[in-house]
Amino acid sequence: MYDPLVHVYPNEKQPDPASYWMAISGPGPEDDGRVEGDVDADVVVIGGGYTGLSAALSLARDHGLKPVVLEARSSAWGCSGRNGSFARISGGRVAAATMVNTYGKDVARAYFGEMRQALGTVRQLIADGNIDCDVQPDGVYKVAAFAAHASGLEREAALYNEIFNYPARLVPAGELKGAHRGAEAFGALHFPDGFSMNPLKLARGVHMMARSHGALIHTHSPVTAWHTENGVHRLLTPSGSVRTRKVVVATNGYTSSKLHPRLSARVLPVYSQIIVTEPMTSEQIGASLPSGNCMFDTRSLLFYYRRLPDGRMLFGGRSAIAGSDAENPKHRRYLTNAMIRKFPALEGIAIDYWWGGWVAVSRNSLPFVYRVPGLPEVFWGGGYAGSGVSFSLHVGTKLALMAAGKPFDTQASFLTREPKRYPLPPFLRLGQRIAYRWLHAKDQRQASAK
Ligand SMILES: Cc1cc2nc3c(=O)[nH]c(=O)nc-3n(C[C@H](O)[C@H](O)[C@H](O)COP(=O)(O)OP(=O)(O)OC[C@H]3O[C@@H](n4cnc5c(N)ncnc54)[C@H](O)[C@@H]3O)c2cc1C
């Protein structure tokens, strides 16, 4: 399996994800095929997920440029077509209190504003493009997986109310039963905004919008080498090359450490996996997730889950580390066992789908969108830490703005800074293994705390 720390690009041997979304969404939209021969472009966008498609749409529609997207496989082949489907007020993985303590109230408020705008961007895209992507009603729960976490959620609710002026609310365990049954639910923080949908159909909708405004989307066109001379970039693919003065990099967790030396070791590709069960019986639904809302828990190595419109359970989390081990059935068992622990009524249920994908984690676990210093007109956005459905679509519009020569003014100052490199890149996986052990041990300690 493609591993960004090992391989140069996702090649043709990489299979499409065996995902529920692929199974139910029908054939993909028309695209512009492989790039053939040597061509010129105003702007090249590398990567055809939400970030790249949103950037291409905005470049063409809002800035009058003619972008060319180079996607290694098919449109939304990366995370964007295989994620857990939660569009939330989120981006990266830093707790609200840590954000306030580290960056101060003003920056934290500005960032919260960007995340709210990002969710608005998704809604607007769906409305403008008339994207038929099975949008579900709003409502997100952050569920206390351990009794010891309930008081933390109460403090978090107060912080959302007082600092962000946002109506998050603590739902005590007794009142959670209409949404969440089973075990490991000691109350929850409820966010009124945030919804789920079919993420592949969402990406395909943005793809069609971008093309309708004049963007070219070349699929099966991986960038295999990148040369720069006198301010001109030449991006090579197996069937042709593109010359351009401006490059938008939108490869996020699929960014090979060999794509460009300037970008390498600035994000850690982390594997996230999902199982989808067979349709639940009405008794099983009543004993697990009576509501169809988005849920994630408070573990350090968290689980996320929702009931799908056809009654199946979608359940995700992190366990595999290297691509070479990602398809080991022990990771499916790990997710299945965690699901049964939470929802004992699902004991014995069949798992119909199991797949995964690479998310990008920067050293501060926060996204970035910036002009890469030392390279002529190269703009890079990503680092959503597994929480990027809405934020990546937002970042795409900011990358387009910057590539069009306009400033992205934000008080969330960390966003436009170059992410720091991870130290000792050859030992990244070893470090991650140690971190996972430590996080598991921390979760176990919390489970036994009162
Ligand atoms: C299992 C899973 C569950 C998730 N669940 C959620 C969720 O519920 N909510 C949420 O907010 N976020 C979730 N995420 C994260 C979210 O999906 C991502 O943050 C978002 O899709 C990132 O979009 P992107 O366009 O930046 O990257 P991607 O969609 O990953 O696109 C990158 C693209 O770059 C292409 N590429 C790479 N190298 C090259 C090259 N050399 N040449 C050309 N193309 C190249 C890849 O083929 C890929 O298509 C999840 C992710 C995973 C994997």
Ligand as a Chemical Component Dictionary entry (heavy atoms), coordinates in Angstrom:
data_LIG
# 
_chem_comp.id                   LIG 
_chem_comp.type                 NON-POLYMER 
_chem_comp.pdbx_formal_charge   0 
_chem_comp.three_letter_code    LIG 
# 
loop_
_chem_comp_atom.comp_id 
_chem_comp_atom.atom_id 
_chem_comp_atom.alt_atom_id 
_chem_comp_atom.type_symbol 
_chem_comp_atom.charge 
_chem_comp_atom.model_Cartn_x 
_chem_comp_atom.model_Cartn_y 
_chem_comp_atom.model_Cartn_z 
_chem_comp_atom.pdbx_ordinal 
LIG C1  C1  C 0 -10.444 7.436  7.355  1  
LIG C2  C2  C 0 -10.554 8.933  7.421  2  
LIG C3  C3  C 0 -11.616 9.520  8.105  3  
LIG C4  C4  C 0 -11.717 10.913 8.176  4  
LIG N1  N1  N 0 -12.834 11.456 8.740  5  
LIG C5  C5  C 0 -12.984 12.803 8.764  6  
LIG C6  C6  C 0 -14.176 13.376 9.275  7  
LIG O1  O1  O 0 -15.153 12.687 9.592  8  
LIG N2  N2  N 0 -14.249 14.730 9.362  9  
LIG C7  C7  C 0 -13.207 15.523 8.973  10 
LIG O2  O2  O 0 -13.316 16.750 9.108  11 
LIG N3  N3  N 0 -12.093 15.004 8.414  12 
LIG C8  C8  C 0 -11.959 13.669 8.281  13 
LIG N4  N4  N 0 -10.859 13.130 7.687  14 
LIG C9  C9  C 0 -9.859  14.034 7.121  15 
LIG C10 C10 C 0 -10.316 14.674 5.792  16 
LIG O3  O3  O 0 -10.833 13.683 4.954  17 
LIG C11 C11 C 0 -9.109  15.377 5.143  18 
LIG O4  O4  O 0 -8.626  16.372 6.043  19 
LIG C12 C12 C 0 -9.430  16.055 3.817  20 
LIG O5  O5  O 0 -10.134 15.202 2.959  21 
LIG C13 C13 C 0 -8.117  16.500 3.164  22 
LIG O6  O6  O 0 -8.360  16.855 1.832  23 
LIG P1  P1  P 0 -7.137  17.161 0.886  24 
LIG O7  O7  O 0 -7.691  17.562 -0.423 25 
LIG O8  O8  O 0 -6.232  18.152 1.537  26 
LIG O9  O9  O 0 -6.318  15.818 0.785  27 
LIG P2  P2  P 0 -6.714  14.420 0.040  28 
LIG O10 O10 O 0 -8.178  14.303 -0.149 29 
LIG O11 O11 O 0 -6.013  13.342 0.756  30 
LIG O12 O12 O 0 -6.099  14.629 -1.405 31 
LIG C14 C14 C 0 -4.715  14.586 -1.682 32 
LIG C15 C15 C 0 -4.564  14.066 -3.115 33 
LIG O13 O13 O 0 -3.219  14.266 -3.543 34 
LIG C16 C16 C 0 -2.958  13.269 -4.498 35 
LIG N5  N5  N 0 -1.501  13.187 -4.695 36 
LIG C17 C17 C 0 -0.546  12.833 -3.798 37 
LIG N6  N6  N 0 0.683   12.891 -4.364 38 
LIG C18 C18 C 0 0.494   13.311 -5.646 39 
LIG C19 C19 C 0 1.379   13.567 -6.728 40 
LIG N7  N7  N 0 2.718   13.403 -6.626 41 
LIG N8  N8  N 0 0.858   13.996 -7.905 42 
LIG C20 C20 C 0 -0.476  14.189 -8.050 43 
LIG N9  N9  N 0 -1.364  13.931 -7.047 44 
LIG C21 C21 C 0 -0.888  13.514 -5.853 45 
LIG C22 C22 C 0 -3.559  12.017 -3.880 46 
LIG O14 O14 O 0 -3.794  11.015 -4.860 47 
LIG C23 C23 C 0 -4.836  12.569 -3.250 48 
LIG O15 O15 O 0 -5.975  12.360 -4.064 49 
LIG C24 C24 C 0 -10.708 11.742 7.593  50 
LIG C25 C25 C 0 -9.652  11.152 6.902  51 
LIG C26 C26 C 0 -9.575  9.749  6.804  52 
LIG C27 C27 C 0 -8.440  9.125  6.039  53 
# 
loop_
_chem_comp_bond.comp_id 
_chem_comp_bond.atom_id_1 
_chem_comp_bond.atom_id_2 
_chem_comp_bond.value_order 
_chem_comp_bond.pdbx_ordinal 
LIG C1  C2  SING 1  
LIG C2  C3  SING 2  
LIG C2  C26 DOUB 3  
LIG C3  C4  DOUB 4  
LIG C4  N1  SING 5  
LIG C4  C24 SING 6  
LIG N1  C5  DOUB 7  
LIG C5  C6  SING 8  
LIG C5  C8  SING 9  
LIG C6  O1  DOUB 10 
LIG C6  N2  SING 11 
LIG N2  C7  SING 12 
LIG C7  O2  DOUB 13 
LIG C7  N3  SING 14 
LIG N3  C8  DOUB 15 
LIG C8  N4  SING 16 
LIG N4  C9  SING 17 
LIG N4  C24 SING 18 
LIG C9  C10 SING 19 
LIG C10 O3  SING 20 
LIG C10 C11 SING 21 
LIG C11 O4  SING 22 
LIG C11 C12 SING 23 
LIG C12 O5  SING 24 
LIG C12 C13 SING 25 
LIG C13 O6  SING 26 
LIG O6  P1  SING 27 
LIG P1  O7  DOUB 28 
LIG P1  O8  SING 29 
LIG P1  O9  SING 30 
LIG O9  P2  SING 31 
LIG P2  O10 DOUB 32 
LIG P2  O11 SING 33 
LIG P2  O12 SING 34 
LIG O12 C14 SING 35 
LIG C14 C15 SING 36 
LIG C15 O13 SING 37 
LIG C15 C23 SING 38 
LIG O13 C16 SING 39 
LIG C16 N5  SING 40 
LIG C16 C22 SING 41 
LIG N5  C17 SING 42 
LIG N5  C21 SING 43 
LIG C17 N6  DOUB 44 
LIG N6  C18 SING 45 
LIG C18 C19 SING 46 
LIG C18 C21 DOUB 47 
LIG C19 N7  SING 48 
LIG C19 N8  DOUB 49 
LIG N8  C20 SING 50 
LIG C20 N9  DOUB 51 
LIG N9  C21 SING 52 
LIG C22 O14 SING 53 
LIG C22 C23 SING 54 
LIG C23 O15 SING 55 
LIG C24 C25 DOUB 56 
LIG C25 C26 SING 57 
LIG C26 C27 SING 58 
# 
